[in-house]
Amino acid sequence: MEPTLRDGDWLLVDPDARLALGDLVVARDGERLVVKRVVDIDDGGRVLLGSDNPNHAGQRVGPLDESQIVGRAWLRYWPPTRLGRVV
């Protein structure tokens, strides 16, 4: 998710947040957890995710059911030099 996130960033995630377009989320994609940006939410509540990394432009994950979304990332707390809200 560079440039938004870097390898080693630790995030706080709100599992109860209502999702909106542009939110950064943690989701289950098979057996792995991914951090991606919400690019679409269909009428059934299924979520399509994309990357901020220009090297992965156009690659999508989903559509995913709401049950596959762990939550919305809202704060980077590690490393301390990068502490702050993620948008």
N, C-alpha and C positions, 0 to 999 in steps of 0.2 A: 504493500500500500504506500510505498514511497511516492511522492515526497511527504505525504501526510504522516505516516508512521515509519519508523526505522526498526531494523532488527534489534531486539532487546527491549523495545518499549513495553511497559506494563500498563494495562488499562483497568479502570473501574467500569463495570457494565451494569446498567439498570435493566433487570429482567422484566419490569412492569411498565416500561415506557411505551407509549403509543408511537408507532413508527410513522415517519413521513418521508417523502422523497428527499434524498440528499443525506439522510442519517447514516452514520457509520455504525455497523452492526457486527456482532459476532454470531455466526450461524454454523449449524452442523451441515456439512456436505459429505454424505457418506460417513466414514469413520473419522474424518478430520474436522477440526474447527478452523473456520476462515474468518478474516476480518475484511469486510467489503462495504461498499456504499450502495444504498437503496436507489435503484434507477427506475423502478416501476412497481406499483402495487395494483393488482387487477381487482375487478369487482368482487371476486371471491376471497380477497384478502391475501392471495398468494404474492410473494415478494420476489422480484428479480434483482440480482445484485451485480455490480460491476466494480472495476478497480480504478484507483486514482493513478496508478502507474502507467505512464504513456506507452511503455513496452507491452502492456497487456490491454491496450485500448480495444474495445469491441468484444473482448471475452466476457462472457456472462456466466453466472451461477444461478440456477433455478429455471423456472419458478419454484420457490420453496414454500411449503406450508408454514403457517405461523408457529407450529410446534417445533419447527427446525431452527427458529430464531432464538438464540440464547438471550439476547438483549441488545440494547443500544449502548455503544461505548460513549462515555461522556468526559472522562478525565484520564490523562496520562500521568501516572504518579512515579514512574521510574524510567529512566534515570532522573535524579533530582534536577539536573540542569535543564531538563525538558518538561518539567512539571507544568501542567496546564490543561485547560479544556481542549477537547478535540472536536473539530467541526468538519 
